[in-house]
Amino acid sequence: MRDEAGKVAGFYRSETEKTGIVHTQTAPDDPGERARRESAERYRALFKALDQGFCIVELVFDERKRPIDYIFIETNPAFEAQTGLYGAVGKSMRSLRPEHEEHWFEIYGRIALTGEAERFEYEAAALDRWYNGFAYRIGEPQRRCVAILFDDITTRRRAEEARRESEERLKQVQEAARIGSFEFDRATGHAIASPEYLELYGLAGDRSKALSYNEWILLVHPEDRSWIEAETRAAIADPARNQLDYEFRIFRADTGEMRWITSRTKLIRDANGRFVRSLGAQWDITAEKDTESALRESQERYRSFITHSSEGIWLLEFDPSLDTRLPMEEQIELAYRNGRFVDCNDAMARMYGLARAEDLIGRTLEFALPSSDPEARAYLAGIISSGYSVTGVESAEQDAAGNRKHFDNSMIGVVENGQLKRLWGIQRDITDRKKADEQRTLLINELNHRVKNTLATVQSIASQTLRNSETHRKPRKPWRCV
């Protein structure tokens, strides 16, 4: 044994008495000796066949009888697989793993001195393992030998730690998201509920282990109770059903406030498919439901507005989006290729000679503005130049029958990061007005022409009359004021 400087401080020698073995080898083969040999062989076979690690160690104490090390006297084949220590017999634990924890020396030292066996479950960090074992003193007390039978439980312990960490994370998520969990036992008719679950229903915290199904169903909105009970009974009766999901309304027990709840429940069944218990999670979705309701009302108002509007309302969507930073001609080509009507009203469809909105939805922009029409391309170039935002711009287009139509247009584009996603527009048919303006202009021009002719005739007659009149032949005396 060497000290800290590496110098020899003493010697340790292990001896095993072999007198009996020598006598056995030299003495006659009597039945008693043969039985002892057979017993030893059975022990040795069992020793080697053990799946558990097994070793015998001899404790080393200092002058104050404190355990400072132990030496491996014997190990079985499973020992190396369970510890990762190879060729350990005859070596001390300190020489193999100097950083081995002190509690191991204390446990084995205590057993060696008192003779009282102990069970243990500890971590051996130096070996990067966890062990569950049983240790007892073996041989004469003065030999200070301890036999150790142990299992490597590292996988189990790490799985337990991972499960605990997962449960802790789940608990934190539940608290943050206010997700209530419950476990219902069919035999007792009661559920174990989490604090978050009780908070959802406005129940006192002391009800966590005493919430019955009947108490719960009374908190459900009367209009939802019947279908929930029917759905639950059907799911329980069907051995193939292992999941039960629904949304329903409740009245909180403390305030009476109505709230929306969503529930996801896992049905647990026995080997015969009989329902025995359920695990579930519930959370409040009132805000989402209010948002859905407001959105639905908004959509209904929008749909009602465009349905009854006499003006054409339309939405073009560009897929893929149109890069507004490209040159003009490229934007025009992409607009024709990628622009498609995804929404419009019947008034818009009728403007183009179609029976209903569905006849226009899905058509490309070219249907309204043919790419071969220079006037249409010029109009589209104007829209692009405006940044896809124009008001009161007139256009001349053709309907499905080829009739020329005039429209007054207002539109605005939805541009994100330089990409045109959608283009909204309102269109008014001003064809009749334009025709009336043209007719009025024509009439005015015709009137002007006829008036000019009439005036010319009148002027000619007047001139002729003046030349032939007496007044014209004899100048009249000027008037004189008196």
Number of C-alpha atoms within 10 A of each C-alpha: 9 10 9 7 7 8 9 10 10 8 7 7 5 8 5 5 7 9 9 11 11 10 11 16 11 9 11 10 10 9 9 9 16 13 11 12 14 12 12 12 12 12 12 12 11 12 18 17 12 14 16 20 22 24 22 22 26 24 24 18 15 9 6 6 10 14 21 15 23 25 21 19 18 15 21 19 17 20 24 15 14 21 18 13 14 12 11 19 15 15 14 19 19 13 13 13 12 11 13 17 13 11 12 17 20 15 16 27 26 19 22 27 18 12 18 11 17 15 13 13 14 13 19 17 11 11 14 10 18 20 18 15 18 16 23 19 26 18 10 9 13 8 13 23 27 26 23 22 17 23 19 20 18 17 11 11 15 13 12 12 12 12 12 12 12 12 12 12 12 13 18 13 12 19 14 10 12 18 22 23 23 22 18 23 18 13 9 10 13 20 23 18 21 21 21 25 23 21 17 21 24 16 17 12 14 10 15 18 15 14 19 16 14 10 11 14 16 13 17 22 17 13 10 14 17 13 12 17 12 10 14 14 11 12 17 20 12 12 15 10 16 16 15 16 15 13 15 17 20 22 19 19 18 11 9 12 11 16 19 20 19 15 17 16 19 16 20 18 17 10 6 7 15 14 21 14 19 19 17 18 20 21 20 21 16 15 11 11 14 12 12 12 12 12 12 12 12 12 12 11 12 11 14 11 13 19 17 11 14 15 17 23 23 24 20 24 24 22 15 13 18 22 18 19 10 12 9 14 12 13 18 19 13 17 24 20 15 17 25 23 22 18 16 25 24 23 25 25 22 18 21 23 17 17 14 15 19 16 15 25 18 14 15 21 19 17 17 16 21 16 17 9 12 11 15 19 18 13 17 21 16 16 19 19 13 12 13 21 17 17 14 13 14 16 18 15 19 18 17 14 9 10 10 12 18 20 20 16 17 18 19 18 21 14 17 12 7 13 16 21 18 22 20 19 18 20 23 19 22 16 16 11 11 14 13 12 12 12 12 12 12 12 12 12 12 12 12 12 11 12 12 12 12 12 11 12 12 12 12 11 11 11 11 11 11 12 11 10 10 10 10 11 10 8 8 9 6 6 6 5 4 3
